[in-house]
Amino acid sequence: MDDSAQQHDLAPPRPTSGELELAKALRELAERIEQGVTASVALVDRMHNELERQKGDLLGRALSPLLFEIVGLHDQVLDVIDSVNQNNVELPSERVVGLFDVLRGRCEAILGGAGVFPFREESRVFNPKRQRVVRRVLRVGGTGEVERSLGPGFERGSEVLCKERVEICVRWP
């Protein structure tokens, strides 16, 4: 056999038009499958993110009553501390007040772990969305401004769970 015949036998056969069409169809099918997989992955990612968001919302709604009760306990402890300090009530020792303060701190730590933090408004202007009047002080020329904060409010993110307790100054005739 001569060299040209050998080279011709070694060359790959030319694909037929049917084989070319089949290869084109397979490439298109592979591209469609890849697009479908990409779209499916994106859909699964979106669904997973939505599920995580909803789980967080569900947990927050489930915890709200518990958090509200802890805030109430915190307020009661703060009232006892204030009453003891204001009225000079004699207790067996100042350690009792210290224990209440530790309890208050632990309540705040529990709430902080759930994303609930105390706040106090800086402004003396009463803000009914974030403050609750629990005491009024009569003053000549009182303007309805906040005289002092009696206890912090609590919020989770931008949601106010419990309003700050304040004393306001009201006009005395």
Secondary structure, DSSP 8 states (H G I E B T S, - for coil): --HHHHHHHHS-----HHHHHHHHHHHHHHHHHHHHHHHHHHHHHHHHHHHHHHHHHHHHHHHHHHHHHHHHHHHHHHHHHHHHHHHT---S-THHHHHHHHHHHHHHHHHHHTTEEEE--SSSS--TTTEEEEEEEEEET--S-EEEEEE-EEEETTEEEE-EEEEEEEEE-
